C-alpha cells in the first residue's frame, strides 16, 4: 500500500496501539498494521479495529496496569 501522507511504501507489522473504548484507554499489543517505511504513519483495517473492540468488551487477560497522567496546556 502507498502512504497517503508521503507516498512511501508500507509494510505489514505488529504494533502497539492506544485504543479508546467507552471512555477507557487501553494499550493493545501485537496489532496488525500497515506502517509506512518513510514517515511511520500507521494504517489499521476496520476489521482489525472491530476485533479489538469485541475483544475488549469480553473478559480478557490483563498483562499490566499502568498509571497515566492527564494534563492540559
C-alpha positions as CSV (number, residue, x, y, z in Angstrom):
1,X,0.0,0.0,0.0
2,X,1.1,3.6,-0.6
3,X,1.1,6.1,2.3
4,X,-1.4,8.9,1.8
5,X,0.9,11.4,3.5
6,X,4.3,10.9,2.0
7,X,3.6,8.4,-0.8
8,X,6.1,6.0,0.8
9,X,5.7,2.2,0.7
10,X,4.0,0.5,3.7
11,X,4.8,-3.0,5.2
12,X,2.7,-5.1,7.5
13,X,3.9,-5.1,11.1
14,X,2.7,-5.9,14.6
15,X,2.5,-2.7,16.6
16,X,1.2,-1.4,19.9
17,X,-2.0,0.7,19.6
18,X,-3.5,3.1,22.1
19,X,-7.2,2.4,21.8
20,X,-10.1,4.2,23.5
21,X,-13.3,2.3,24.2
22,X,-16.3,3.6,26.3
23,X,-14.2,6.2,27.9
24,X,-11.3,3.9,28.9
25,X,-7.8,3.9,27.4
26,X,-6.2,0.5,26.5
27,X,-2.7,-0.3,25.2
28,X,-3.1,-3.2,22.9
29,X,0.0,-5.2,21.8
30,X,0.5,-7.3,18.6
31,X,-2.0,-5.4,16.5
32,X,-1.7,-5.8,12.7
33,X,-1.0,-2.6,10.9
34,X,0.4,-1.3,7.6
35,X,3.3,1.0,8.6
36,X,5.0,3.5,6.2
37,X,8.7,2.9,5.8
38,X,9.3,6.6,5.2
39,X,7.2,8.5,7.7
40,X,6.0,5.8,10.1
41,X,2.3,6.5,9.6
42,X,0.2,3.5,10.7
43,X,-2.9,2.2,9.0
44,X,-5.4,-0.2,10.6
45,X,-8.1,-2.2,8.7
46,X,-11.6,-1.6,10.0
47,X,-11.9,-5.3,10.7
48,X,-8.9,-5.1,13.0
49,X,-10.3,-2.2,15.0
50,X,-13.7,-4.0,15.2
51,X,-11.9,-7.1,16.5
52,X,-10.2,-5.1,19.2
53,X,-13.5,-3.6,20.3
54,X,-15.1,-7.1,20.5
55,X,-12.1,-8.4,22.4
56,X,-12.1,-5.6,25.0
57,X,-15.8,-5.9,25.6
58,X,-15.4,-9.5,26.8
59,X,-13.5,-10.8,29.8
60,X,-9.9,-10.6,28.7
61,X,-6.5,-11.2,30.3
62,X,-4.7,-8.1,31.6
63,X,-0.9,-8.1,31.1
64,X,-0.1,-5.0,33.1
65,X,-1.8,-1.9,34.6
66,X,-0.2,1.5,34.1
67,X,-0.7,4.8,35.8
68,X,-1.2,7.6,33.2
69,X,-1.1,11.4,33.9
70,X,-3.6,13.6,32.1
71,X,-2.5,17.2,31.8
72,X,-3.8,20.3,30.0
73,X,-1.8,23.1,28.4
